[in-house]
Amino acid sequence: MKKLYSLLFLMLLSVGILAGCGEEETAPVEEKDAGEQVEKVEEPAFPVTIKDAIDEDVVIEAKPEKIVSLIPSNTEIAFELGLAEEIVGVSDYDNYPEETANKEKIGGMEMNVEKIISLAPDLVLAHASSAHNSTEGLQQLRDSGIAVLVVNDAQNFDQVFESIEMIGKATGEQESATTLVANIKEKLEEIKTKAAEVTEKKSVFIEVSPAPEIYSPAKNTFMDEMLTIINADNVLNDQEGWVQVDQEAIIERNPDVIVTTYGYYSEDPVGQVTTREGWQNVSAVVNSQVVDIHSDLVSRTGPRLIEGVEELAKAVYPDVFNQ
């Protein structure tokens, strides 16, 4: 069963699974007949044309009233932009915010095209990580008159900001998107400022699936960028991407902190690490610095990534970030 969950987790990572403001823009104040002042309100301009992640020019004729999201990261962005009412369908993997439980489910790794069409959405938010496996289904949606926007497969925070801005433009929530991006950037700067107080930099090993097939993020992954932000070293910084780990190599690298991300499906993840044969002398185990963080916070490329950075910072530098 562990192996099944591990494989599923890695599949979900590969498709980017691994939370608003108003809909109107306010123009300058105008004067009315008797000196009374009123605000001139303008709806966001439609139609809009957006070049999406697969270089398609997507035309959206009017502000979408019904939206289907094919991946949790898109869903969390849309909810954060204030589009809860417009969202009529989400993937089987969506679990945040709680309102997603009340939305129609449209499938998991394979979307249910007929179900999506039956919901009559104006806009489907697809994702570049899975678009190549869904080419035929996405074309069926387009042929049914539905606008399909393929959002980029973000690999860093700047690309997450691009995703937010793209979804904001497509849904008429540009102002909300701009505000959301600014808020995340502000929080990131606050974390970096606090991380600069660290006097003894720690080495970290992040374990995204348990033994016997242990996988971990190396360079050019989101989690590695998060470690850089909090002023910590990735023990696998000489490798790249998602790598299967040799236990002896990790014991030899002797990380100061070990972070697991599979506690949501595996019992006692910390205990699984601390009781492994040969790991008893690893610094993280000796100093009780083995911590589990929920995968959604550090792998979903949406607004809650900033929470993931905060949780990672508290796990690695509790004396600095738990004050």
Secondary structure, DSSP 8 states (H G I E B T S, - for coil): -HHHHHHHHHHHHHTT------S-EEEEEEE-TTS-EEEEEE----SEEEE-TTS-EEEE-S--SSEEESSHHHHHHHHHTT-TTTEEEE-TT---SGGGGGSEE-BSSSB-HHHHHHT--SEEEEEHHHHTTSHHHHHHHHHTT-EEEEE----SHHHHHHHHHHHHHHHT-HHHHHHHHHHHHHHHHHHHHHHTT-SS--EEEEESB-TTS-EEE-BSSHHHHHHHHTT-EETTTTSBSEEE--HHHHHHH--SEEEE--TTTSS-HHHHHHTSTT-TTSHHHHTT-EEE--HHHHHS-STTHHHHHHHHHHHH-HHHH--
